[in-house]
Amino acid sequence: MDAAGGSRNTLPRPCHVLVLLNPRGGKGKALQLFWSHVQPLLAQADVSFTLMLTERRNHARELVRAEDLRRWDALVVMSGDGLIHEVVNGLMERPDWETAIQKPLCSLPAGSGNAVAASLNYYAGYEQVTKEDLLTNCTQLLCRRLLAPMDLLSLQTACGQRLFSVLSLAWGFIADVDLESEKFRRLGEMRFTLGACLRLVALRTYRGSLAYLPAETLASRRGPSPARAPQDPADTHVVPLEQPVPPHWTVVPEQDFVLVLVLLHSHLASDLFTAPMGRCSAGTMHLFYVRAGVSRAMLLRLFLAMEKGRHMECHCPHLVYVPVVAFRLEPKDGKGVFTVDGELLISEAVQGQVLPNYFWMVSGYREPPPSLKPQPSPRRKSQQMLPPSERP
């Protein structure tokens, strides 16, 4: 049984939820969409709510850090992926984070980037849709009350920052497009298409080194986990950033990249089906990278094909994909920025690993309810496509 008194993989009936809504997200119509598309369905499903509007960046983070979570059966986030990022990190910063992170979350898309909602829509078996259709589908998932466990990406930076991702970390082309297209936010999801076209015209490369622990290697490996910092017991697969990666990791030689992307879910946006190879098993994430030398025409072809998840069929020799459980990425020339769930992160060495089945989200599929008791943590089968030189 959960804290709300219902079955661990369902919300109770009736239930009461806290809706955190960003009225400026996407095209600025989130509040209007809530009353026209969401509230009528919640009323029919016996889901009552309290509505809170966020007023500034990190406001949701502050709210969930201080909120008495016992008042709510779930936290509903109506905005883009950035607001979910705020909520999860706010929960992990609480003194009672072990209990707080088990409070079920729900994503209702109303931002310009709605990748988490699109992924949940895909997992539920719905066809790929966007805008109001996606919002309606996700609201129906909330009305159905099913919960499923979700992975969390634990990240550490060279300056000692610790944060958590619910979706992705990007470096290079994708991160630049995400941030540079902010000025087109009023275009909604079209901002990314326009931003990608502009960045293609002035295509850049980014020098760095990449290392990762392939899921296949971990599955076949026997013996104890590698040594790790005593203050970081949850990250069992990484060592401190000042140390070399463990010998069983795959190391990509230092080189120029166009982009690096680690992704927990199927979609990078509501219309970008980035990981058509299927949902990762618990504790695994998708790693994509594109090496320098790819033509603008091929890169454009990849992004156009990604809408339908057909980009892997382009057989681009510069595109590499592998399922991993941990990674390390070190920029070498100071170029480029990182984005985590679409939010800016300082460009410096970063590493991360997946925390499997770490929190609950409203979803359309049912899995055997695993134990979701988080491990101690500091507060604050798809085919691998690797060039021969990078095979472990």
Secondary structure by P-SEA (a helix, b strand, c coil): ccccccccccccccbbbbbbbcccccccaaaaaaacccaaaaaaacbbbbbbbbcccaaaaaaaaccccccccbbbbcccaaaaaaaaaaaaaccaaaaaaacbbbbbccccccaaaaaaaaaacccccccaaaaaaaaaaaaabbbbbbbbbbbbccccccccccccccccaaaaaaaaaccccccccaaaaaaaaaaaabbbbbbbbbbbbbaaaaaaccccccccccccccccccccccccccccccccccccccbbbbbccccccccccccccccccccbbbbbbbcccccaaaaaaaaaacccccccccccccbbbbbcccbbbbbccccbbbbcccccccccbbbbbbbccccccccccccccccccccccccccccccccccccc
